[in-house]
Amino acid sequence: MTLDQISRFRRLSRAVTTQTGALDSSFLGLGRPLGVARVLNAIGQGKQDVAELRAYLQLDSGLMSRLLRTLETEGVIATKASDLDARRRVVCLTALGEEEFSKYEELSNQSALSVLSRYSQTEVLLEAMDLVATVLGRDQIEITVADPEDPRIQSCVQAYYDEISEIFGTRFDPVLGGDPEADAMRAPRGVFLLAMSDGLPIGCCALKRQGGALGEVKRMWVSPAARGLGLSKRLMTEIETHARQLGLTTLQLDTNGKLTAARRLYESSGWREIERYNDNPYAEHFFEKHLDPA
């Protein structure tokens, strides 16, 4: 790492600090510093379990308690014991809190529009922002099981189709590519994994049972904003874990020769190339992996 690279990072940090008003005593002019406003915003976005809220904001318990007391004193939040577990506390916005949250949402949207309007190539700017945000939030990326028809999964799959079509130079036909039925990717026949970064879907990977103890990995995709962070390997590792839980002992997958990064991933993860096992016209390389017992 060079001094110039470090200086460029610090320049970005200063710009973000200034733009977000991190040092202002009144964030967006509503009378609260940024830290208090962030807690209010997170609650408004649905983070109501106090322990989960603290983890999401990466705050220690002492500071979390002080910030919550500040908001309670203002009358914008109320806390109580969880209905599911009396040992846990949950917090919600009061009517006044809902009003304040709405004000922050409107002012934040206006601020975002102001920044985006400064650069003519909006999508290029947004892609750069997605990359920076994902890198900064790398340790908070979550991989969960989702339904194949979940809109977030669908957005990832469509992005996968669009990218494949661009690489192949022709429209990718999911039917010809062996796209499984939704039920084939639901337990106990399979699983669909979704990777999320602070509310943004950034990757997916599916598994379906081929028959007996044989399974097939499908639709492994990672957003360009999350590449280089090891997410592809994480998704494949999680898929193998779920495969074992489903009683599968061998996995197969296919890929195209133009997808060189995918091939390198499989080869470095213990997959071995085998003969063609399906009639997918897009596939040129076929891999298999025997799973070690859990």
C-alpha positions as CSV (number, residue, x, y, z in Angstrom):
1,M,0.0,0.0,0.0
2,T,1.5,3.4,-1.0
3,L,1.2,6.7,0.7
4,D,-0.7,8.0,-2.3
5,Q,-3.3,5.3,-2.0
6,I,-3.7,6.0,1.7
7,S,-4.1,9.7,1.0
8,R,-6.8,9.1,-1.6
9,F,-8.7,7.0,1.0
10,R,-8.4,9.7,3.6
11,R,-9.6,12.3,1.0
12,L,-12.8,10.2,0.5
13,S,-13.2,10.0,4.3
14,R,-13.1,13.7,4.7
15,A,-15.5,14.3,1.8
16,V,-18.0,11.8,3.3
17,T,-17.6,13.3,6.8
18,T,-18.4,16.8,5.4
19,Q,-21.3,15.6,3.2
20,T,-23.0,13.6,5.9
21,G,-22.6,16.3,8.5
22,A,-20.9,13.8,10.9
23,L,-19.4,16.7,12.9
24,D,-22.5,18.9,13.0
25,S,-24.3,19.3,16.3
26,S,-27.6,19.3,14.4
27,F,-27.8,16.7,11.7
28,L,-29.9,17.9,8.8
29,G,-30.9,20.8,11.0
30,L,-33.3,18.8,13.1
31,G,-31.5,19.4,16.4
32,R,-29.8,16.0,17.0
33,P,-26.2,15.0,16.3
34,L,-25.7,12.3,13.7
35,G,-25.3,9.5,16.2
36,V,-28.7,10.0,17.8
37,A,-30.3,10.6,14.4
38,R,-28.9,7.2,13.1
39,V,-30.4,5.4,16.0
40,L,-33.8,7.0,15.3
41,N,-33.5,6.1,11.6
42,A,-32.6,2.5,12.2
43,I,-35.6,2.1,14.5
44,G,-37.8,3.6,11.8
45,Q,-36.3,1.2,9.3
46,G,-37.5,-1.8,11.5
47,K,-34.5,-2.5,13.7
48,Q,-36.5,-2.8,16.9
49,D,-34.8,-5.5,19.0
50,V,-32.3,-3.5,21.1
51,A,-29.5,-6.2,20.9
52,E,-29.9,-6.4,17.1
53,L,-30.0,-2.6,16.8
54,R,-26.8,-2.3,18.8
55,A,-25.1,-4.9,16.6
56,Y,-26.3,-3.2,13.4
57,L,-25.0,0.2,14.5
58,Q,-21.8,-1.4,16.0
59,L,-22.2,0.4,19.3
60,D,-21.2,-0.8,22.8
61,S,-24.0,-1.3,25.3
62,G,-23.2,1.8,27.3
63,L,-23.4,4.2,24.4
64,M,-26.4,2.4,23.0
65,S,-28.2,2.9,26.4
66,R,-27.3,6.6,26.5
67,L,-28.6,7.2,23.0
68,L,-31.8,5.4,23.6
69,R,-32.3,7.4,26.9
70,T,-31.9,10.6,24.9
71,L,-34.6,9.6,22.4
72,E,-36.9,8.4,25.2
73,T,-36.5,11.8,27.0
74,E,-37.5,13.5,23.8
75,G,-40.6,11.3,23.6
76,V,-39.8,9.9,20.2
77,I,-39.3,6.3,21.2
78,A,-40.7,3.8,23.7
79,T,-39.0,0.6,25.0
80,K,-40.6,-2.5,26.5
81,A,-39.8,-6.1,27.1
82,S,-40.2,-8.4,24.1
83,D,-43.5,-10.3,23.8
84,L,-41.4,-13.4,22.7
85,D,-38.7,-13.1,25.3
86,A,-39.1,-11.0,28.4
87,R,-35.3,-10.9,28.8
88,R,-34.9,-8.9,25.6
89,R,-35.9,-5.3,25.1
90,V,-37.6,-3.9,22.0
91,V,-38.0,-0.3,21.0
92,C,-40.5,1.5,18.7
93,L,-41.3,5.0,17.5
94,T,-44.0,7.0,19.1
95,A,-46.3,9.2,17.0
96,L,-43.9,12.0,17.5
97,G,-41.0,9.7,16.5
98,E,-42.8,8.7,13.3
99,E,-43.1,12.4,12.4
100,E,-39.4,13.0,13.1
101,F,-38.4,9.9,11.1
102,S,-40.5,11.1,8.1
103,K,-38.7,14.5,8.3
104,Y,-35.3,12.8,8.3
105,E,-36.3,10.6,5.3
106,E,-37.4,13.6,3.3
107,L,-34.3,15.6,4.0
108,S,-32.0,12.6,3.4
109,N,-33.7,12.0,0.1
110,Q,-33.2,15.6,-0.9
111,S,-29.5,15.4,0.1
112,A,-29.0,12.3,-2.0
113,L,-30.7,13.9,-5.0
114,S,-28.4,16.9,-4.6
115,V,-25.3,14.8,-4.7
116,L,-26.4,12.6,-7.6
117,S,-27.3,15.6,-9.7
118,R,-23.7,16.8,-9.6
119,Y,-22.5,14.0,-12.0
120,S,-24.1,13.3,-15.3
121,Q,-23.4,9.6,-15.4
122,T,-25.6,8.7,-12.5
123,E,-25.4,4.9,-12.8
124,V,-21.6,5.0,-12.9
125,L,-21.6,7.1,-9.7
126,L,-24.1,4.7,-8.0
127,E,-22.0,1.7,-9.0
128,A,-19.0,3.3,-7.4
129,M,-21.0,4.1,-4.2
130,D,-22.3,0.5,-4.1
131,L,-18.7,-0.8,-4.3
132,V,-17.4,1.5,-1.5
133,A,-20.4,0.8,0.8
134,T,-20.1,-3.0,0.3
135,V,-16.4,-2.9,1.0
136,L,-16.8,-0.8,4.1
137,G,-19.6,-3.1,5.3
138,R,-17.9,-6.4,4.3
139,D,-18.1,-7.8,7.9
140,Q,-21.8,-7.2,8.1
141,I,-22.7,-9.1,4.9
142,E,-25.3,-11.7,5.8
143,I,-26.2,-15.0,3.9
144,T,-29.6,-16.3,4.6
145,V,-32.1,-18.8,3.1
146,A,-34.7,-17.1,1.0
147,D,-37.7,-18.3,-1.1
148,P,-37.0,-18.7,-4.8
149,E,-39.8,-16.3,-5.5
150,D,-38.6,-13.6,-3.1
151,P,-38.3,-10.3,-5.0
152,R,-34.7,-9.9,-3.8
153,I,-33.8,-13.3,-5.2
154,Q,-35.6,-12.5,-8.4
155,S,-33.6,-9.2,-8.8
156,C,-30.3,-11.2,-8.3
157,V,-31.3,-13.8,-10.8
158,Q,-32.4,-11.2,-13.4
159,A,-29.0,-9.4,-12.9
160,Y,-27.4,-12.8,-13.5
161,Y,-29.3,-13.4,-16.7
162,D,-28.5,-9.8,-17.9
163,E,-24.8,-10.3,-17.2
164,I,-24.7,-13.7,-18.9
165,S,-26.5,-12.3,-21.9
166,E,-23.9,-9.5,-22.2
167,I,-21.0,-11.9,-21.9
168,F,-22.4,-14.4,-24.4
169,G,-23.5,-11.7,-26.8
170,T,-27.0,-13.2,-27.1
171,R,-30.1,-13.3,-24.9
172,F,-29.8,-16.0,-22.3
173,D,-32.8,-18.3,-22.2
174,P,-33.3,-19.6,-18.7
175,V,-35.4,-22.6,-19.9
176,L,-32.6,-23.8,-22.2
177,G,-30.1,-23.1,-19.4
178,G,-31.9,-25.6,-17.1
179,D,-33.5,-23.1,-14.8
180,P,-35.1,-25.2,-12.0
181,E,-38.7,-24.9,-10.9
182,A,-39.2,-22.9,-7.7
183,D,-40.2,-25.9,-5.7
184,A,-36.9,-27.7,-6.6
185,M,-35.1,-25.0,-4.6
186,R,-37.2,-25.2,-1.5
187,A,-36.6,-27.6,1.4
188,P,-36.5,-30.6,1.5
189,R,-35.6,-30.7,-2.3
190,G,-33.2,-27.8,-2.3
191,V,-32.3,-24.3,-1.0
192,F,-31.8,-20.8,-2.3
193,L,-29.3,-18.6,-0.5
194,L,-29.3,-14.8,-0.6
195,A,-26.4,-12.5,0.4
196,M,-27.4,-9.1,1.7
197,S,-25.4,-5.9,2.5
198,D,-27.3,-3.4,4.6
199,G,-30.6,-4.1,2.8
200,L,-29.1,-4.5,-0.7
201,P,-29.2,-8.0,-2.3
202,I,-25.6,-8.6,-3.6
203,G,-25.5,-12.3,-4.4
204,C,-27.3,-15.6,-4.6
205,C,-26.7,-19.3,-5.0
206,A,-29.2,-22.2,-5.4
207,L,-29.1,-25.9,-4.8
208,K,-31.5,-28.6,-6.1
209,R,-31.6,-32.3,-5.6
210,Q,-30.9,-34.3,-8.7
211,G,-32.0,-37.6,-7.3
212,G,-30.9,-39.7,-4.3
213,A,-27.8,-38.2,-2.7
214,L,-26.8,-36.1,-5.8
215,G,-27.4,-32.4,-6.0
216,E,-26.7,-29.6,-8.5
217,V,-25.6,-26.0,-7.8
218,K,-27.4,-23.4,-9.9
219,R,-27.5,-19.6,-10.3
220,M,-24.4,-18.6,-8.4
221,W,-24.0,-14.9,-8.8
222,V,-22.3,-12.0,-7.0
223,S,-22.8,-8.3,-7.7
224,P,-19.9,-6.5,-9.2
225,A,-20.1,-4.3,-6.1
226,A,-19.2,-7.3,-3.9
227,R,-16.6,-9.1,-6.0
228,G,-13.1,-9.5,-4.6
229,L,-14.4,-9.8,-1.0
230,G,-14.5,-13.7,-1.0
231,L,-18.3,-13.7,-1.1
232,S,-18.4,-16.3,-3.9
233,K,-16.5,-18.8,-1.8
234,R,-18.7,-18.0,1.2
235,L,-21.8,-18.8,-0.8
236,M,-20.3,-22.1,-2.1
237,T,-19.3,-23.1,1.4
238,E,-22.8,-22.4,2.7
239,I,-24.3,-24.4,-0.2
240,E,-22.2,-27.3,0.8
241,T,-23.3,-27.0,4.4
242,H,-27.0,-27.1,3.3
243,A,-26.3,-29.9,0.9
244,R,-25.0,-32.1,3.8
245,Q,-28.1,-31.1,5.9
246,L,-30.3,-32.3,3.0
247,G,-28.4,-35.6,2.9
248,L,-26.5,-35.0,-0.3
249,T,-23.1,-36.4,-0.7
250,T,-22.1,-35.3,-4.2
251,L,-22.7,-32.0,-6.0
252,Q,-22.4,-31.1,-9.7
253,L,-22.5,-27.9,-11.7
254,D,-21.9,-26.6,-15.2
255,T,-20.4,-23.4,-16.5
256,N,-19.3,-21.7,-19.7
257,G,-15.7,-21.3,-20.9
258,K,-16.1,-17.5,-20.9
259,L,-16.8,-17.5,-17.2
260,T,-13.1,-17.8,-16.2
261,A,-13.5,-16.4,-12.7
262,A,-16.2,-19.0,-11.9
263,R,-14.0,-21.8,-13.2
264,R,-11.0,-20.6,-11.1
265,L,-13.3,-20.6,-8.0
266,Y,-14.5,-24.2,-8.6
267,E,-11.0,-25.5,-9.3
268,S,-9.6,-23.8,-6.2
269,S,-12.4,-25.1,-4.0
270,G,-11.9,-28.9,-4.6
271,W,-14.2,-29.4,-7.6
272,R,-12.9,-31.6,-10.4
273,E,-13.9,-31.4,-14.1
274,I,-16.0,-34.3,-15.4
275,E,-17.8,-35.3,-18.6
276,R,-21.0,-33.6,-19.7
277,Y,-23.9,-34.7,-17.6
278,N,-26.8,-32.6,-19.1
279,D,-27.9,-31.0,-22.4
280,N,-27.5,-27.3,-21.4
281,P,-26.4,-25.6,-24.7
282,Y,-24.7,-22.8,-22.8
283,A,-22.5,-25.2,-20.7
284,E,-19.0,-26.2,-21.8
285,H,-17.4,-27.3,-18.6
286,F,-18.8,-29.7,-16.0
287,F,-17.7,-30.1,-12.4
288,E,-18.3,-32.5,-9.5
289,K,-17.4,-32.5,-5.8
290,H,-17.8,-35.2,-3.2
291,L,-18.7,-33.8,0.2
292,D,-16.9,-34.8,3.3
293,P,-19.3,-35.9,6.2
294,A,-20.4,-33.0,8.5
